[in-house]
């Protein structure tokens, strides 16, 4: 019943994902060389991103300080191109995911919005050719996975508390085999 992946926790998920996605040192270097280009398009990207969220009644009600949200999203986007996907990177991205869990934002909204981030990221990456596009998409996948992990962790941890601290029992309850 026990799976090895169940023991991969917190910041350690980044090593697991980097290995799964086989993100190479060359790809990291390629992305790092594009960080300036990424910075240059953030204003356009965050405007489109928040125009869409504000146009939709369900997502609009979560938007509080628009200027601050645009700033943090811009920083998040530029960091995608940092080229250093280590434990600190994972912790920072999990913390950002948690900020959304905490406000009760359904996970479908951030997931549905990744298409905008993908489109602008590809626009940046294309300046260095198809290898850079592949590298960018790997890191975006790493980020989608880490963002979602924050939701997953919260459910598991709460259920674990409810059942008296047994993670195995909590995991069994979350499968349909229980
Ligand atoms: C691709 C998905 C998204 C990314 C990468 C992202 C990025 C971020 C970042 C970097 C922060 C700052 C977190 C911090 O440093 O504490 C943040 C906070 C926030 N985001 Fe997002 N966001 C995403 C999706 C959304 C969506 C879809 C909404 C609303 C519908 C939203 C609403 C918010 C709000 C309200 C906060 C402030 C949370 C607080 O008060 O602690 N985000 N987001």
Boltz pocket constraint, residues with backbone or C-beta under 6 A from the ligand:
constraints:
  - pocket:
      binder: B
      contacts: [[A, 53], [A, 58], [A, 59], [A, 60], [A, 62], [A, 63], [A, 64], [A, 69], [A, 72], [A, 73], [A, 76], [A, 95], [A, 96], [A, 99], [A, 100], [A, 103], [A, 105], [A, 109], [A, 110], [A, 111], [A, 113], [A, 114], [A, 117]]
      max_distance: 6.0
